Amino acid sequence: MPPLVPIEDVATHLSVSLSTVRAWVRQGTLPRQTYVKIGNTYRYDLDQILDHFSGRGPLEKSAKPVEDVSEQLEINFNNPDKDI
């Protein structure tokens, strides 16, 4: 297991503010498995966070392939402001 780092290291490495990292935790942008909370202190797995943002590794969400877009979206070309 890689060493867990404080929030300052995450913010510095990603070139964002501490407030941004805190917001990501609150909003769920950072998956729960990328950090631990001990009392009022958070420690972060920087490797997993980097993998998450780069789209690599087990945290990547796979999207379902769309077979035929025309079945999902119909547009009335006579009135483009109204979807059918």
TADA-V780760 format. One record per backbone hydrogen bond with DSSP energy under -0.5 kcal/mol. NH is the residue of the N-H (numbers start at 1). CO is the residue of the C=O. Records with the same first field share a line. If there is no record, write none. Layout:
NH: CO, CO
This chain:
5: 44
9: 6
10: 6
11: 7
12: 8
13: 9
14: 10
15: 11, 12
16: 11
21: 17
22: 18
23: 19
24: 20
25: 21
26: 22
27: 23
28: 24, 25
29: 24
30: 24
31: 29
34: 31
35: 32
36: 43
38: 36, 41
39: 37
41: 38
43: 36
44: 5
45: 34
46: 44
49: 45
50: 46
51: 47
52: 48
53: 49
54: 50
55: 51, 52
56: 51
60: 57
67: 65
71: 68
72: 68, 69
73: 69
76: 82
77: 75
79: 76
82: 79
83: 81
84: 74
